[in-house]
């Protein structure tokens, strides 16, 4: 009898110490108000929940989920990045403050690519989307979701995808760019 109470106690402790659920992104998400995403991320972080981005399209504000320490991505996911703006889509202006906030939420390699893409967009609102797959993000240091997918396989897949898509999917010159670029356009400084 005492042994069964000990086992029950251990199972209860395990249940309360592990995250009860996860924030799963299983539907295409084309972005929206930044505040809504920041609240969802903060709630997941406070509960210790992982954020799992499935084989979906995650554009604009949805990419802020990449800033969580507990995020993993499906290799088949596709992420779309553009210059953040304030105002209406057809009359807005690129926001340096929002650009810096988005950039800060990404890992360094993705941050450089994002900043370069924003600068290359020339202040266009909403601007073109820079598309990057989950496999390509794995080659930039992001964690993949799922069983049986190793980091090495993801890196190899990302490199193959980058060669296949060339500059149609990812801006290769973005790898050499940095946020400290002295030639940044005036709207970015």
C-alpha positions in Angstrom: 0.0 0.0 0.0 2.8 2.4 0.9 4.5 1.6 -2.3 1.5 2.6 -4.4 1.2 5.9 -2.6 4.8 6.6 -3.4 4.3 5.8 -7.0 1.2 8.0 -7.1 3.1 10.8 -5.5 5.9 10.5 -8.1 3.4 10.5 -11.0 1.7 13.6 -9.5 5.0 15.4 -9.2 5.9 14.5 -12.8 2.6 15.8 -14.1 2.9 19.1 -12.3 6.6 19.6 -13.2 6.1 19.0 -16.9 4.3 21.4 -19.2 0.6 20.4 -19.4 0.3 21.3 -23.1 1.9 23.1 -25.9 1.1 26.0 -28.2 0.7 24.2 -31.5 0.5 26.3 -34.7 -1.2 23.9 -37.1 -3.1 26.3 -39.4 -1.6 28.8 -41.9 -1.1 32.1 -40.1 -0.6 35.2 -42.2 0.1 37.5 -39.2 -1.8 40.3 -37.6 -1.6 42.6 -34.7 1.8 42.2 -32.9 0.3 42.6 -29.4 -1.8 39.4 -29.9 1.3 37.4 -30.7 3.3 38.8 -27.9 0.6 37.9 -25.4 0.4 34.3 -26.7 4.2 34.0 -26.6 4.4 35.4 -23.0 1.6 33.1 -21.8 3.3 30.0 -23.3 6.7 31.1 -21.8 5.2 31.7 -18.3 3.6 28.2 -18.4 6.8 26.6 -19.8 4.9 25.4 -22.8 6.8 24.6 -26.0 5.7 26.3 -29.2 5.5 23.9 -32.1 5.1 25.3 -35.6 3.8 22.5 -37.9 3.9 22.2 -41.7 2.1 25.5 -42.2 2.8 28.9 -43.7 3.7 31.3 -40.9 4.0 34.9 -42.2 4.6 38.4 -40.7 3.8 38.6 -37.0 3.6 34.8 -36.8 7.4 34.7 -37.2 7.7 36.3 -33.7 7.1 32.7 -32.4 10.7 32.0 -33.4 11.8 34.3 -30.5 10.7 31.8 -27.9 13.3 29.6 -26.2 11.0 26.7 -26.5 10.0 26.9 -30.2 10.6 24.1 -32.7 9.7 24.1 -36.4 8.6 21.5 -38.9 11.0 21.1 -41.8 8.1 21.6 -44.1 6.9 24.9 -42.5 7.4 28.0 -44.6 8.0 31.4 -43.0 7.4 34.8 -44.6 9.3 37.9 -43.5 8.7 41.5 -44.6 9.4 45.0 -43.3 7.1 45.8 -40.3 5.1 49.0 -40.8 2.7 51.3 -39.0 -0.5 52.6 -40.7 -2.6 51.2 -43.4 -1.0 48.6 -45.8 -1.4 50.9 -48.7 -0.4 54.1 -46.9 1.8 52.9 -44.0 5.5 53.5 -43.4 8.2 51.1 -42.3 8.9 51.3 -38.6 12.5 51.2 -37.5 11.4 50.4 -33.9 9.3 47.5 -35.0 12.0 46.3 -37.4 14.4 46.3 -34.4 11.9 44.4 -32.2 11.4 41.7 -34.8 15.1 41.5 -35.5 15.9 41.1 -31.8 13.5 38.1 -31.6 15.5 36.2 -34.2 18.8 34.3 -33.9 21.8 36.2 -35.3 22.0 34.5 -38.8 18.2 35.0 -39.4 18.5 38.6 -37.9 21.1 39.5 -40.5 19.0 38.1 -43.3 15.9 39.9 -42.1 17.6 43.3 -41.7 19.1 42.9 -45.2 15.7 42.0 -46.7 14.1 45.0 -45.0 16.8 47.4 -46.2 16.5 45.9 -49.7 12.7 46.4 -49.8 13.4 50.2 -50.0 10.6 51.1 -47.6 7.8 49.4 -49.6 4.8 48.6 -47.5 3.9 45.8 -47.0 6.9 44.9 -49.1 7.8 41.5 -50.6 7.9 38.4 -48.5 11.2 36.7 -47.9 10.3 33.0 -47.7 12.4 30.5 -45.6 11.6 26.9 -45.0 11.8 25.2 -41.6 14.6 23.1 -42.9 16.5 26.2 -43.9 15.8 27.6 -40.4 17.4 24.5 -38.9 20.5 25.3 -40.8 20.5 28.7 -39.1 20.3 27.1 -35.6 16.6 26.6 -35.0 15.3 23.4 -33.5 13.2 21.0 -35.5 10.0 19.3 -34.2 9.3 15.7 -34.6 10.8 12.4 -33.9 13.5 10.8 -36.1 14.7 14.1 -37.6 18.3 14.8 -36.7 19.8 18.3 -36.8 22.4 17.1 -39.3 19.7 15.8 -41.7 17.9 19.2 -41.3 21.1 21.1 -42.1 21.7 19.0 -45.2 18.1 19.5 -46.3 18.3 23.2 -45.7 21.5 23.5 -47.8 19.9 21.5 -50.6 16.8 23.7 -50.5 18.9 26.8 -50.6 20.8 25.5 -53.7 17.6 24.5 -55.4 15.6 27.7 -54.7 18.6 30.0 -55.1 17.7 33.6 -54.7 14.0 33.0 -55.4 13.4 31.9 -51.8 16.2 33.4 -49.8 18.4 36.4 -50.4 22.0 35.0 -50.4 23.5 38.4 -50.1 21.7 38.8 -46.7 24.2 36.4 -45.1 26.9 39.1 -45.4 24.8 42.0 -44.2 24.6 43.2 -40.7 22.4 45.6 -38.7 25.4 47.9 -38.4 25.5 48.5 -42.2 26.5 52.1 -42.6 24.8 52.2 -46.0 21.3 51.6 -44.5 18.6 53.8 -46.0 17.5 56.8 -44.0 14.2 55.3 -43.0 16.0 52.4 -41.3 18.5 54.4 -39.2 
